Amino acid sequence: MNIMANDEYTKGNPVVIRADIFDTLAPQEVSLFYRSVRYRRWYRTVPMKNTFGYIYEAVIPADKISTGIYEFCIAVKRDNKNADLSGRR
């Protein structure tokens, strides 16, 4: 998996995170989980859509994110099993 996310985003704009998901079979489901480092108790979830080839994309609406540092995890479901890759921006 290769995550394509900027280090910074402009306030008031949606946040777009893309990932290359490489596997022999297409995933059943790909989801982005994200949370502010200030609120470590829960993640919000955004489904990722296949945009082209192996590329999946999630869009976090501008009104669902505020200024700060965020942690995220991309979960890939295949054969009813999950794999994930974490990151921080």
C-alpha positions as semicolon CSV with decimal commas, in nm:
position;residue;x (nm);y (nm);z (nm)
1;M;0,000;0,000;0,000
2;N;0,126;0,345;-0,090
3;I;-0,045;0,641;0,081
4;M;-0,064;0,973;-0,103
5;A;-0,144;1,251;0,144
6;N;-0,015;1,605;0,179
7;D;0,173;1,713;0,489
8;E;-0,053;2,019;0,519
9;Y;-0,401;2,119;0,408
10;T;-0,569;2,459;0,380
11;K;-0,843;2,538;0,631
12;G;-1,188;2,547;0,475
13;N;-1,108;2,297;0,201
14;P;-1,186;1,926;0,192
15;V;-0,901;1,686;0,264
16;V;-0,831;1,427;-0,004
17;I;-0,627;1,118;0,081
18;R;-0,539;0,862;-0,184
19;A;-0,379;0,521;-0,159
20;D;-0,250;0,264;-0,406
21;I;-0,391;-0,070;-0,294
22;F;-0,195;-0,352;-0,458
23;D;-0,323;-0,707;-0,437
24;T;-0,400;-1,001;-0,660
25;L;-0,775;-0,946;-0,611
26;A;-0,975;-0,628;-0,570
27;P;-1,057;-0,548;-0,205
28;Q;-1,411;-0,595;-0,078
29;E;-1,396;-0,262;0,102
30;V;-1,144;0,018;0,173
31;S;-1,205;0,270;0,453
32;L;-1,019;0,568;0,596
33;F;-1,033;0,610;0,974
34;Y;-0,911;0,946;1,108
35;R;-0,898;1,134;1,438
36;S;-0,742;1,443;1,589
37;V;-0,453;1,372;1,825
38;R;-0,644;1,585;2,079
39;Y;-0,936;1,340;2,085
40;R;-0,788;0,992;2,101
41;R;-1,104;0,807;2,199
42;W;-1,269;0,756;1,862
43;Y;-1,211;0,756;1,488
44;R;-1,437;0,890;1,220
45;T;-1,478;0,677;0,909
46;V;-1,489;0,771;0,543
47;P;-1,532;0,508;0,269
48;M;-1,262;0,509;0,003
49;K;-1,371;0,476;-0,360
50;N;-1,175;0,321;-0,642
51;T;-1,096;0,606;-0,880
52;F;-0,869;0,431;-1,131
53;G;-0,670;0,109;-1,141
54;Y;-0,527;0,050;-0,793
55;I;-0,598;0,404;-0,666
56;Y;-0,855;0,456;-0,389
57;E;-0,961;0,799;-0,263
58;A;-1,133;0,936;0,046
59;V;-1,262;1,292;0,079
60;I;-1,309;1,438;0,426
61;P;-1,552;1,732;0,398
62;A;-1,414;2,066;0,522
63;D;-1,682;2,090;0,791
64;K;-1,574;1,755;0,942
65;I;-1,213;1,853;1,014
66;S;-1,048;2,139;1,201
67;T;-0,696;2,273;1,238
68;G;-0,451;2,035;1,404
69;I;-0,260;1,712;1,374
70;Y;-0,448;1,399;1,271
71;E;-0,377;1,030;1,282
72;F;-0,526;0,805;1,021
73;C;-0,551;0,442;0,930
74;I;-0,657;0,282;0,604
75;A;-0,834;-0,050;0,645
76;V;-0,855;-0,293;0,354
77;K;-1,104;-0,575;0,374
78;R;-1,041;-0,885;0,162
79;D;-1,176;-1,236;0,216
80;N;-1,362;-1,099;0,522
81;K;-1,029;-1,009;0,687
82;N;-0,888;-0,661;0,758
83;A;-0,537;-0,527;0,708
84;D;-0,441;-0,169;0,796
85;L;-0,169;0,091;0,754
86;S;-0,144;0,390;0,990
87;G;-0,012;0,739;0,940
88;R;0,001;1,087;1,093
89;R;-0,030;1,429;0,928
